[in-house]
Amino acid sequence: MIKKNVPLNKYCHYRIGGLAKYFLEVNNIDDVINGLNEWKTISNGLNLASSNKFILGAGTNLLIDDHGYDGLVIRNNIRTINANNRDITFGAGLLFSEAIDYCIDQSLSGFEWAGGLPGTVGGAIRGNAGAFGGETKDNIVNVTSVNIETLEIINRPFETCEFNYRSSIYKTLHAKDELIVNGTFRFEPGNQAAIKQAVQEKINYRQSHQPLQYPSAGSTFKNVDCRLASGRLIESCQHVLKTDPMPVIPVAHLLSEAGLKGTKIGGAMISEMHPNFIVNVDNATAKDVLDLINLAKKTIKNKYAVEIEPEIIYLTNNEQDRSSNISE
């Protein structure tokens, strides 16, 4: 069930990264439990740290180290759909786009904001993905997960998921060892044609404003919360402020004004089309991307006195490097 030395670049939208020394793909809860029991046997026999595990979805907001990962990578491929009137339970490994297609087919309204959103349902729950004023949490009823250390199955109602801006309890120390199995969402009945049109409008916007022709991890940095910016900076950015869902300064605007559009290091480049995308234009390495991230952080801090926080995940063997080079 567990494979060895699996190339990770094909599981990552960046098309960057080394090998997973151990790799487990799961399609249901039984796969999770059986696979993790196998991992305990392997790790005990080789005197490895059984806690060295990483949960992989679609790899849309992920940067993988050039040297790969020596622990166990668990690819979540739980893709079930179960309906109970307006409450729909989507498996965490289902692509968000597939969940949207289901809603269109069933004339259910609530995911229109997410047209073109990359990644899986589980990844969207974990990071409370959002766009165009909407967030994943807006429709959540409850989330089911498995603790990958104790194998306990946990059901959390919306109120205890601790959703915040691009975050949830599943990104905190309290629940970081949990693999999301599924999420139940509540929708409203709607007009199928209107829902489809609203979704397509978001897709069209992304296609015309984002460099989708290049591999990337999507938006590199979180937008700047206006509560963390000076009054002077907010005043100078009045014409670009947006709600995401609270008032924010778009990082793309700051990067553009700082003259970073088109900046290249190795095979990675800060996109000229949308500077909050760092794109792989010529066989970039993870180091190329990290160097651009750190350059952008330093430049924006020096120019605007604000810290910009990466929202992509960096998978590396060195936890200290992970926290110092890039923040989730």
Short mmCIF file of the C-alpha atoms (twelve columns), coordinates in Angstrom:
data_MODEL
# 
_entry.id   MODEL 
# 
loop_
_atom_site.group_PDB 
_atom_site.id 
_atom_site.type_symbol 
_atom_site.label_atom_id 
_atom_site.label_alt_id 
_atom_site.label_comp_id 
_atom_site.label_asym_id 
_atom_site.label_seq_id 
_atom_site.Cartn_x 
_atom_site.Cartn_y 
_atom_site.Cartn_z 
_atom_site.pdbx_PDB_model_num 
ATOM 1   C CA . MET A 1   0.000   0.000  0.000   1 
ATOM 2   C CA . ILE A 2   2.845   2.389  0.854   1 
ATOM 3   C CA . LYS A 3   5.127   3.119  -2.105  1 
ATOM 4   C CA . LYS A 4   8.742   4.267  -1.964  1 
ATOM 5   C CA . ASN A 5   10.662  7.029  -3.757  1 
ATOM 6   C CA . VAL A 6   7.717   8.609  -5.572  1 
ATOM 7   C CA . PRO A 7   8.409   11.830 -7.567  1 
ATOM 8   C CA . LEU A 8   6.380   14.642 -6.019  1 
ATOM 9   C CA . ASN A 9   6.688   17.196 -8.805  1 
ATOM 10  C CA . LYS A 10  3.813   15.573 -10.709 1 
ATOM 11  C CA . TYR A 11  1.549   16.040 -7.659  1 
ATOM 12  C CA . CYS A 12  2.367   19.738 -7.332  1 
ATOM 13  C CA . HIS A 13  1.074   22.514 -9.612  1 
ATOM 14  C CA . TYR A 14  4.500   24.161 -9.476  1 
ATOM 15  C CA . ARG A 15  6.007   21.041 -11.102 1 
ATOM 16  C CA . ILE A 16  8.846   21.422 -8.598  1 
ATOM 17  C CA . GLY A 17  10.132  19.029 -5.938  1 
ATOM 18  C CA . GLY A 18  12.109  15.894 -5.199  1 
ATOM 19  C CA . LEU A 19  11.024  12.428 -4.103  1 
ATOM 20  C CA . ALA A 20  8.708   11.291 -1.328  1 
ATOM 21  C CA . LYS A 21  10.618  8.544  0.411   1 
ATOM 22  C CA . TYR A 22  7.258   7.005  1.400   1 
ATOM 23  C CA . PHE A 23  3.926   7.660  -0.330  1 
ATOM 24  C CA . LEU A 24  0.394   6.562  0.566   1 
ATOM 25  C CA . GLU A 25  -2.743  7.264  -1.469  1 
ATOM 26  C CA . VAL A 26  -6.052  6.925  0.386   1 
ATOM 27  C CA . ASN A 27  -9.562  6.617  -1.081  1 
ATOM 28  C CA . ASN A 28  -11.568 6.098  2.134   1 
ATOM 29  C CA . ILE A 29  -11.227 5.961  5.918   1 
ATOM 30  C CA . ASP A 30  -10.222 2.281  5.851   1 
ATOM 31  C CA . ASP A 31  -7.296  3.146  3.569   1 
ATOM 32  C CA . VAL A 32  -6.234  5.826  6.052   1 
ATOM 33  C CA . ILE A 33  -6.311  3.505  9.051   1 
ATOM 34  C CA . ASN A 34  -4.693  0.526  7.281   1 
ATOM 35  C CA . GLY A 35  -2.030  2.703  5.683   1 
ATOM 36  C CA . LEU A 36  -1.117  4.427  8.932   1 
ATOM 37  C CA . ASN A 37  -0.851  1.102  10.736  1 
ATOM 38  C CA . GLU A 38  1.526   -0.028 7.977   1 
ATOM 39  C CA . TRP A 39  3.498   3.208  8.448   1 
ATOM 40  C CA . LYS A 40  3.858   2.523  12.172  1 
ATOM 41  C CA . THR A 41  5.358   -0.869 11.356  1 
ATOM 42  C CA . ILE A 42  7.757   0.624  8.794   1 
ATOM 43  C CA . SER A 43  8.821   3.558  10.954  1 
ATOM 44  C CA . ASN A 44  9.325   1.403  14.050  1 
ATOM 45  C CA . GLY A 45  11.372  -1.130 12.093  1 
ATOM 46  C CA . LEU A 46  13.650  1.552  10.640  1 
ATOM 47  C CA . ASN A 47  13.733  3.696  13.793  1 
ATOM 48  C CA . LEU A 48  12.077  6.607  11.961  1 
ATOM 49  C CA . ALA A 49  9.956   9.305  13.539  1 
ATOM 50  C CA . SER A 50  6.392   8.137  12.892  1 
ATOM 51  C CA . SER A 51  5.243   11.764 13.192  1 
ATOM 52  C CA . ASN A 52  6.984   12.687 9.916   1 
ATOM 53  C CA . LYS A 53  3.844   12.830 7.797   1 
ATOM 54  C CA . PHE A 54  2.421   15.310 5.305   1 
ATOM 55  C CA . ILE A 55  -1.120  15.392 3.905   1 
ATOM 56  C CA . LEU A 56  -1.303  16.216 0.195   1 
ATOM 57  C CA . GLY A 57  -4.363  17.336 -1.728  1 
ATOM 58  C CA . ALA A 58  -4.160  18.678 -5.267  1 
ATOM 59  C CA . GLY A 59  -0.883  20.501 -4.564  1 
ATOM 60  C CA . THR A 60  -2.241  23.825 -5.824  1 
ATOM 61  C CA . ASN A 61  -0.776  25.975 -3.032  1 
ATOM 62  C CA . LEU A 62  2.309   23.878 -2.368  1 
ATOM 63  C CA . LEU A 63  6.051   24.306 -2.882  1 
ATOM 64  C CA . ILE A 64  8.094   21.125 -2.407  1 
ATOM 65  C CA . ASP A 65  11.777  21.190 -1.526  1 
ATOM 66  C CA . ASP A 66  14.225  20.199 -4.246  1 
ATOM 67  C CA . HIS A 67  15.529  17.418 -1.981  1 
ATOM 68  C CA . GLY A 68  12.070  15.933 -1.491  1 
ATOM 69  C CA . TYR A 69  10.648  14.647 1.777   1 
ATOM 70  C CA . ASP A 70  11.982  11.755 3.863   1 
ATOM 71  C CA . GLY A 71  8.750   11.076 5.745   1 
ATOM 72  C CA . LEU A 72  5.353   9.770  4.647   1 
ATOM 73  C CA . VAL A 73  3.296   11.777 2.150   1 
ATOM 74  C CA . ILE A 74  -0.412  10.916 2.351   1 
ATOM 75  C CA . ARG A 75  -2.345  11.828 -0.787  1 
ATOM 76  C CA . ASN A 76  -5.992  12.400 0.049   1 
ATOM 77  C CA . ASN A 77  -8.099  10.988 -2.785  1 
ATOM 78  C CA . ILE A 78  -11.416 10.659 -0.908  1 
ATOM 79  C CA . ARG A 79  -13.836 11.828 -3.607  1 
ATOM 80  C CA . THR A 80  -17.302 10.862 -2.369  1 
ATOM 81  C CA . ILE A 81  -20.502 12.923 -2.747  1 
ATOM 82  C CA . ASN A 82  -23.520 12.297 -0.507  1 
ATOM 83  C CA . ALA A 83  -26.700 14.385 -0.555  1 
ATOM 84  C CA . ASN A 84  -29.287 14.991 2.170   1 
ATOM 85  C CA . ASN A 85  -31.700 17.568 0.764   1 
ATOM 86  C CA . ARG A 86  -29.775 20.882 0.792   1 
ATOM 87  C CA . ASP A 87  -26.887 19.428 2.816   1 
ATOM 88  C CA . ILE A 88  -24.194 17.953 0.581   1 
ATOM 89  C CA . THR A 89  -21.175 16.074 1.941   1 
ATOM 90  C CA . PHE A 90  -18.133 16.285 -0.314  1 
ATOM 91  C CA . GLY A 91  -15.073 14.065 0.131   1 
ATOM 92  C CA . ALA A 92  -11.963 16.053 0.971   1 
ATOM 93  C CA . GLY A 93  -10.065 14.747 -2.069  1 
ATOM 94  C CA . LEU A 94  -12.712 15.956 -4.509  1 
ATOM 95  C CA . LEU A 95  -11.617 18.895 -6.635  1 
ATOM 96  C CA . PHE A 96  -13.481 22.047 -5.652  1 
ATOM 97  C CA . SER A 97  -14.333 22.520 -9.322  1 
ATOM 98  C CA . GLU A 98  -16.093 19.134 -9.264  1 
ATOM 99  C CA . ALA A 99  -18.089 20.192 -6.211  1 
ATOM 100 C CA . ILE A 100 -19.114 23.347 -8.077  1 
ATOM 101 C CA . ASP A 101 -20.146 21.294 -11.118 1 
ATOM 102 C CA . TYR A 102 -22.321 19.139 -8.861  1 
ATOM 103 C CA . CYS A 103 -23.995 22.240 -7.431  1 
ATOM 104 C CA . ILE A 104 -24.698 23.554 -10.924 1 
ATOM 105 C CA . ASP A 105 -26.152 20.201 -11.967 1 
ATOM 106 C CA . GLN A 106 -28.412 20.164 -8.885  1 
ATOM 107 C CA . SER A 107 -29.316 23.898 -9.102  1 
ATOM 108 C CA . LEU A 108 -27.793 24.606 -5.678  1 
ATOM 109 C CA . SER A 109 -26.562 28.110 -4.884  1 
ATOM 110 C CA . GLY A 110 -23.673 28.981 -2.560  1 
ATOM 111 C CA . PHE A 111 -20.423 28.232 -4.394  1 
ATOM 112 C CA . GLU A 112 -20.728 30.844 -7.169  1 
ATOM 113 C CA . TRP A 113 -17.858 32.865 -5.660  1 
ATOM 114 C CA . ALA A 114 -15.495 29.909 -6.169  1 
ATOM 115 C CA . GLY A 115 -15.629 29.647 -9.952  1 
ATOM 116 C CA . GLY A 116 -12.143 28.672 -11.120 1 
ATOM 117 C CA . LEU A 117 -10.877 28.043 -7.584  1 
ATOM 118 C CA . PRO A 118 -8.077  25.436 -7.746  1 
ATOM 119 C CA . GLY A 119 -7.465  22.681 -5.238  1 
ATOM 120 C CA . THR A 120 -9.549  20.184 -3.301  1 
ATOM 121 C CA . VAL A 121 -12.455 20.507 -0.915  1 
ATOM 122 C CA . GLY A 122 -10.209 19.459 1.976   1 
ATOM 123 C CA . GLY A 123 -7.577  22.028 1.114   1 
ATOM 124 C CA . ALA A 124 -10.228 24.733 0.856   1 
ATOM 125 C CA . ILE A 125 -11.591 23.812 4.286   1 
ATOM 126 C CA . ARG A 126 -8.150  23.734 5.878   1 
ATOM 127 C CA . GLY A 127 -7.156  27.153 4.529   1 
ATOM 128 C CA . ASN A 128 -10.679 28.630 4.445   1 
ATOM 129 C CA . ALA A 129 -10.100 29.460 0.797   1 
ATOM 130 C CA . GLY A 130 -11.879 32.530 -0.465  1 
ATOM 131 C CA . ALA A 131 -12.320 34.823 -3.446  1 
ATOM 132 C CA . PHE A 132 -14.643 37.557 -4.691  1 
ATOM 133 C CA . GLY A 133 -15.942 38.210 -1.169  1 
ATOM 134 C CA . GLY A 134 -16.872 34.593 -0.432  1 
ATOM 135 C CA . GLU A 135 -15.175 32.019 1.795   1 
ATOM 136 C CA . THR A 136 -15.364 28.257 2.216   1 
ATOM 137 C CA . LYS A 137 -16.711 28.668 5.747   1 
ATOM 138 C CA . ASP A 138 -19.835 30.438 4.476   1 
ATOM 139 C CA . ASN A 139 -21.624 27.149 3.737   1 
ATOM 140 C CA . ILE A 140 -19.983 24.718 6.170   1 
ATOM 141 C CA . VAL A 141 -22.204 22.679 8.495   1 
ATOM 142 C CA . ASN A 142 -19.619 20.246 9.865   1 
ATOM 143 C CA . VAL A 143 -16.270 18.616 9.070   1 
ATOM 144 C CA . THR A 144 -15.125 15.020 9.637   1 
ATOM 145 C CA . SER A 145 -11.435 14.223 10.109  1 
ATOM 146 C CA . VAL A 146 -9.101  11.453 11.261  1 
ATOM 147 C CA . ASN A 147 -6.274  12.053 13.712  1 
ATOM 148 C CA . ILE A 148 -3.314  10.489 11.912  1 
ATOM 149 C CA . GLU A 149 -1.514  9.799  15.209  1 
ATOM 150 C CA . THR A 150 -4.326  8.221  17.264  1 
ATOM 151 C CA . LEU A 151 -6.627  7.188  14.342  1 
ATOM 152 C CA . GLU A 152 -9.553  8.798  16.179  1 
ATOM 153 C CA . ILE A 153 -12.437 9.908  13.915  1 
ATOM 154 C CA . ILE A 154 -13.535 13.448 14.812  1 
ATOM 155 C CA . ASN A 155 -16.713 15.299 13.818  1 
ATOM 156 C CA . ARG A 156 -16.702 19.068 14.300  1 
ATOM 157 C CA . PRO A 157 -19.648 21.409 13.798  1 
ATOM 158 C CA . PHE A 158 -18.948 24.710 12.068  1 
ATOM 159 C CA . GLU A 159 -18.780 26.575 15.388  1 
ATOM 160 C CA . THR A 160 -15.713 24.648 16.589  1 
ATOM 161 C CA . CYS A 161 -13.710 24.738 13.328  1 
ATOM 162 C CA . GLU A 162 -12.190 28.129 14.254  1 
ATOM 163 C CA . PHE A 163 -12.409 29.553 10.756  1 
ATOM 164 C CA . ASN A 164 -10.494 32.773 10.182  1 
ATOM 165 C CA . TYR A 165 -8.896  34.595 7.265   1 
ATOM 166 C CA . ARG A 166 -7.245  31.832 5.192   1 
ATOM 167 C CA . SER A 167 -7.131  29.646 8.277   1 
ATOM 168 C CA . SER A 168 -9.010  27.125 10.404  1 
ATOM 169 C CA . ILE A 169 -8.417  24.834 13.355  1 
ATOM 170 C CA . TYR A 170 -6.841  22.386 10.880  1 
ATOM 171 C CA . LYS A 171 -3.891  24.761 10.411  1 
ATOM 172 C CA . THR A 172 -3.258  25.096 14.156  1 
ATOM 173 C CA . LEU A 173 -1.226  22.932 16.493  1 
ATOM 174 C CA . HIS A 174 -4.473  21.635 18.006  1 
ATOM 175 C CA . ALA A 175 -5.585  19.850 14.839  1 
ATOM 176 C CA . LYS A 176 -2.584  19.851 12.497  1 
ATOM 177 C CA . ASP A 177 -2.344  16.054 12.805  1 
ATOM 178 C CA . GLU A 178 -5.797  15.532 11.334  1 
ATOM 179 C CA . LEU A 179 -6.628  14.412 7.810   1 
ATOM 180 C CA . ILE A 180 -9.908  15.930 6.664   1 
ATOM 181 C CA . VAL A 181 -12.218 13.187 5.386   1 
ATOM 182 C CA . ASN A 182 -15.161 15.273 4.234   1 
ATOM 183 C CA . GLY A 183 -17.112 18.455 4.751   1 
ATOM 184 C CA . THR A 184 -20.866 18.957 4.790   1 
ATOM 185 C CA . PHE A 185 -22.124 22.152 3.151   1 
ATOM 186 C CA . ARG A 186 -25.607 23.688 3.148   1 
ATOM 187 C CA . PHE A 187 -26.889 25.310 -0.041  1 
ATOM 188 C CA . GLU A 188 -29.947 27.224 -1.182  1 
ATOM 189 C CA . PRO A 189 -32.041 26.184 -4.186  1 
ATOM 190 C CA . GLY A 190 -31.388 28.463 -7.141  1 
ATOM 191 C CA . ASN A 191 -31.769 29.011 -10.847 1 
ATOM 192 C CA . GLN A 192 -29.397 26.717 -12.709 1 
ATOM 193 C CA . ALA A 193 -28.695 29.139 -15.561 1 
ATOM 194 C CA . ALA A 194 -27.984 32.005 -13.152 1 
ATOM 195 C CA . ILE A 195 -25.681 29.850 -11.015 1 
ATOM 196 C CA . LYS A 196 -23.786 28.623 -14.073 1 
ATOM 197 C CA . GLN A 197 -23.404 32.167 -15.404 1 
ATOM 198 C CA . ALA A 198 -22.102 33.486 -12.068 1 
ATOM 199 C CA . VAL A 199 -19.534 30.675 -11.868 1 
ATOM 200 C CA . GLN A 200 -18.417 31.245 -15.461 1 
ATOM 201 C CA . GLU A 201 -17.940 34.966 -14.801 1 
ATOM 202 C CA . LYS A 202 -15.447 34.156 -12.030 1 
ATOM 203 C CA . ILE A 203 -13.652 31.668 -14.287 1 
ATOM 204 C CA . ASN A 204 -13.438 34.238 -17.086 1 
ATOM 205 C CA . TYR A 205 -12.016 36.823 -14.688 1 
ATOM 206 C CA . ARG A 206 -9.309  34.440 -13.494 1 
ATOM 207 C CA . GLN A 207 -8.372  33.517 -17.054 1 
ATOM 208 C CA . SER A 208 -8.019  37.167 -18.069 1 
ATOM 209 C CA . HIS A 209 -6.193  38.375 -14.937 1 
ATOM 210 C CA . GLN A 210 -4.002  35.456 -13.849 1 
ATOM 211 C CA . PRO A 211 -0.958  33.836 -15.545 1 
ATOM 212 C CA . LEU A 212 -2.554  30.414 -15.797 1 
ATOM 213 C CA . GLN A 213 -0.294  29.425 -18.709 1 
ATOM 214 C CA . TYR A 214 2.599   28.879 -16.260 1 
ATOM 215 C CA . PRO A 215 2.944   26.459 -13.336 1 
ATOM 216 C CA . SER A 216 2.467   28.239 -10.012 1 
ATOM 217 C CA . ALA A 217 0.958   27.881 -6.547  1 
ATOM 218 C CA . GLY A 218 -1.618  30.594 -7.131  1 
ATOM 219 C CA . SER A 219 -1.553  33.652 -4.890  1 
ATOM 220 C CA . THR A 220 1.779   33.661 -3.097  1 
ATOM 221 C CA . PHE A 221 0.960   36.124 -0.316  1 
ATOM 222 C CA . LYS A 222 -2.090  36.951 1.745   1 
ATOM 223 C CA . ASN A 223 -3.505  40.402 1.113   1 
ATOM 224 C CA . VAL A 224 -2.632  42.976 3.781   1 
ATOM 225 C CA . ASP A 225 -5.273  43.471 6.457   1 
ATOM 226 C CA . CYS A 226 -5.904  47.220 6.676   1 
ATOM 227 C CA . ARG A 227 -5.781  46.943 10.468  1 
ATOM 228 C CA . LEU A 228 -2.063  46.153 10.143  1 
ATOM 229 C CA . ALA A 229 -1.229  49.004 7.759   1 
ATOM 230 C CA . SER A 230 -0.496  52.658 8.450   1 
ATOM 231 C CA . GLY A 231 -3.094  55.299 7.742   1 
ATOM 232 C CA . ARG A 232 -0.760  56.810 5.191   1 
ATOM 233 C CA . LEU A 233 -0.458  53.537 3.266   1 
ATOM 234 C CA . ILE A 234 -4.209  52.957 3.366   1 
ATOM 235 C CA . GLU A 235 -4.828  56.481 2.063   1 
ATOM 236 C CA . SER A 236 -2.424  55.964 -0.843  1 
ATOM 237 C CA . CYS A 237 -4.154  52.674 -1.718  1 
ATOM 238 C CA . GLN A 238 -7.764  53.853 -1.438  1 
ATOM 239 C CA . HIS A 239 -8.389  53.269 -5.129  1 
ATOM 240 C CA . VAL A 240 -7.452  49.565 -4.910  1 
ATOM 241 C CA . LEU A 241 -8.822  48.538 -1.495  1 
ATOM 242 C CA . LYS A 242 -11.097 45.519 -1.585  1 
ATOM 243 C CA . THR A 243 -13.076 43.292 0.759   1 
ATOM 244 C CA . ASP A 244 -11.550 39.830 1.249   1 
ATOM 245 C CA . PRO A 245 -13.810 39.518 3.359   1 
ATOM 246 C CA . MET A 246 -12.471 42.355 5.562   1 
ATOM 247 C CA . PRO A 247 -10.873 45.509 4.074   1 
ATOM 248 C CA . VAL A 248 -7.467  44.628 2.609   1 
ATOM 249 C CA . ILE A 249 -4.740  46.129 0.470   1 
ATOM 250 C CA . PRO A 250 -4.036  43.830 -2.495  1 
ATOM 251 C CA . VAL A 251 -0.467  42.536 -2.258  1 
ATOM 252 C CA . ALA A 252 -0.308  42.542 -6.059  1 
ATOM 253 C CA . HIS A 253 -0.624  46.343 -5.972  1 
ATOM 254 C CA . LEU A 254 2.218   46.723 -3.456  1 
ATOM 255 C CA . LEU A 255 4.483   44.371 -5.414  1 
ATOM 256 C CA . SER A 256 3.743   46.264 -8.619  1 
ATOM 257 C CA . GLU A 257 4.361   49.682 -7.056  1 
ATOM 258 C CA . ALA A 258 7.624   48.369 -5.593  1 
ATOM 259 C CA . GLY A 259 8.839   47.568 -9.101  1 
ATOM 260 C CA . LEU A 260 8.974   43.798 -8.640  1 
ATOM 261 C CA . LYS A 261 6.872   42.758 -11.640 1 
ATOM 262 C CA . GLY A 262 8.949   40.618 -13.988 1 
ATOM 263 C CA . THR A 263 11.764  40.065 -11.474 1 
ATOM 264 C CA . LYS A 264 13.457  36.716 -12.140 1 
ATOM 265 C CA . ILE A 265 15.680  34.460 -10.082 1 
ATOM 266 C CA . GLY A 266 16.742  31.321 -11.904 1 
ATOM 267 C CA . GLY A 267 13.679  29.838 -13.575 1 
ATOM 268 C CA . ALA A 268 11.146  31.585 -11.322 1 
ATOM 269 C CA . MET A 269 9.564   34.969 -12.002 1 
ATOM 270 C CA . ILE A 270 7.223   37.413 -10.285 1 
ATOM 271 C CA . SER A 271 4.478   37.530 -12.875 1 
ATOM 272 C CA . GLU A 272 4.085   40.659 -14.958 1 
ATOM 273 C CA . MET A 273 0.393   39.871 -15.424 1 
ATOM 274 C CA . HIS A 274 -0.361  39.368 -11.706 1 
ATOM 275 C CA . PRO A 275 2.621   40.010 -9.403  1 
ATOM 276 C CA . ASN A 276 1.151   38.008 -6.515  1 
ATOM 277 C CA . PHE A 277 1.876   34.932 -8.647  1 
ATOM 278 C CA . ILE A 278 5.427   33.594 -8.679  1 
ATOM 279 C CA . VAL A 279 5.522   31.438 -11.790 1 
ATOM 280 C CA . ASN A 280 7.773   28.650 -13.005 1 
ATOM 281 C CA . VAL A 281 8.858   29.900 -16.423 1 
ATOM 282 C CA . ASP A 282 11.993  27.806 -17.004 1 
ATOM 283 C CA . ASN A 283 12.500  24.689 -14.866 1 
ATOM 284 C CA . ALA A 284 12.604  26.652 -11.619 1 
ATOM 285 C CA . THR A 285 13.849  25.106 -8.398  1 
ATOM 286 C CA . ALA A 286 12.274  25.501 -4.981  1 
ATOM 287 C CA . LYS A 287 15.249  27.666 -4.015  1 
ATOM 288 C CA . ASP A 288 14.496  30.031 -6.915  1 
ATOM 289 C CA . VAL A 289 10.942  30.486 -5.639  1 
ATOM 290 C CA . LEU A 290 12.028  30.894 -2.003  1 
ATOM 291 C CA . ASP A 291 14.595  33.509 -2.973  1 
ATOM 292 C CA . LEU A 292 11.906  35.513 -4.786  1 
ATOM 293 C CA . ILE A 293 9.548   35.197 -1.811  1 
ATOM 294 C CA . ASN A 294 12.199  36.487 0.554   1 
ATOM 295 C CA . LEU A 295 13.128  39.312 -1.832  1 
ATOM 296 C CA . ALA A 296 9.482   40.371 -2.033  1 
ATOM 297 C CA . LYS A 297 9.021   40.228 1.746   1 
ATOM 298 C CA . LYS A 298 12.142  42.309 2.374   1 
ATOM 299 C CA . THR A 299 11.310  44.863 -0.328  1 
ATOM 300 C CA . ILE A 300 7.737   45.423 0.875   1 
ATOM 301 C CA . LYS A 301 8.802   45.678 4.509   1 
ATOM 302 C CA . ASN A 302 11.466  48.265 3.689   1 
ATOM 303 C CA . LYS A 303 9.186   50.313 1.428   1 
ATOM 304 C CA . TYR A 304 5.838   50.113 3.239   1 
ATOM 305 C CA . ALA A 305 6.688   48.946 6.794   1 
ATOM 306 C CA . VAL A 306 4.320   45.977 6.563   1 
ATOM 307 C CA . GLU A 307 5.001   42.257 6.734   1 
ATOM 308 C CA . ILE A 308 3.516   40.242 3.892   1 
ATOM 309 C CA . GLU A 309 2.721   36.665 4.791   1 
ATOM 310 C CA . PRO A 310 2.998   33.789 2.310   1 
ATOM 311 C CA . GLU A 311 -0.116  31.652 2.017   1 
ATOM 312 C CA . ILE A 312 1.540   28.779 0.170   1 
ATOM 313 C CA . ILE A 313 2.870   25.752 2.045   1 
ATOM 314 C CA . TYR A 314 6.528   24.734 1.878   1 
ATOM 315 C CA . LEU A 315 7.243   21.013 2.321   1 
ATOM 316 C CA . THR A 316 10.786  20.358 3.491   1 
ATOM 317 C CA . ASN A 317 12.588  17.975 5.825   1 
ATOM 318 C CA . ASN A 318 13.913  20.850 7.915   1 
ATOM 319 C CA . GLU A 319 11.141  22.288 10.092  1 
ATOM 320 C CA . GLN A 320 13.327  25.261 11.045  1 
ATOM 321 C CA . ASP A 321 13.894  26.095 7.380   1 
ATOM 322 C CA . ARG A 322 10.199  25.683 6.762   1 
ATOM 323 C CA . SER A 323 9.281   28.262 9.407   1 
ATOM 324 C CA . SER A 324 12.076  30.698 8.601   1 
ATOM 325 C CA . ASN A 325 11.828  30.660 4.799   1 
ATOM 326 C CA . ILE A 326 8.103   30.636 4.368   1 
ATOM 327 C CA . SER A 327 5.009   30.738 6.526   1 
ATOM 328 C CA . GLU A 328 1.823   28.790 5.934   1 
# 
